[in-house]
Structures are given as C-alpha cells and as structure tokens.
C-alpha cells in the first residue's frame, strides 16, 4: 500500500481478502489454483471449504505444531538443499529417508549458524 494514491481502496481490498468470503474464494474449494492454503480468518473452517480431508490435517498440524521459521538473510541454500534431499529420497528406492532427513537437519543447522541466526 505504500505510495499508493488509493489508500482507502487498498484498505478495502485487504479487508475483503481477509474476510470469510475473500478467504473462501481464495481457497478455491478443491479446485486447482488456490491462492489461500491456510485461512488467516479464524472463522473459516478448512473442512467447510475443502472436502479433501488432508487439508484439514494440514490445518490442524499447522495450528497445533507449527512454528515460525527464523528470519534468515538468504533462503536459497535452504531451498536448494531441501530440494536435493527430497529428490534423493523419492528418486532412490533404497534411500534411507530418516538418515537423509537427519543429514538435511544438520545441514540446515550449519547454514543457520553460518548466517548468524541459529536460535
């Protein structure tokens, strides 16, 4: 909104986007092309909008166990090492997922230390 000549219009749009109607439209039901994966409006119940029960599991896990990711200066190493690790796990039938994920966790810890943001 910074610098916009239409501050009132932008506030109105933001209010709609966060409303029950806006969040429901953004979730797009069970169709592809959703803009909203998890509703920010606590009045929107995931299972009322999506029939695929995995979405409700996703919402419950996020609500009950989710943690904010640390602010890091450079996300690229995390994205790349995660992509490499997951690709290795799914493309190699003899892969040991637990060992690969432990290795990824260690790599993430080292990168957080390197970037000075390990909590």
Secondary structure, 3 states (H helix, E strand, C coil): CCCCCCHHHHHHHHHHHHCHHHHHHHHCCCCCCCCCCCCCCCCCCHHHHCCCHHHHHHHHHHHHHCCCCCCCCCCHHHHHHHHHHHHHHHHCCCCCHHHHHHHHHHHHHHHHHHCCCCC
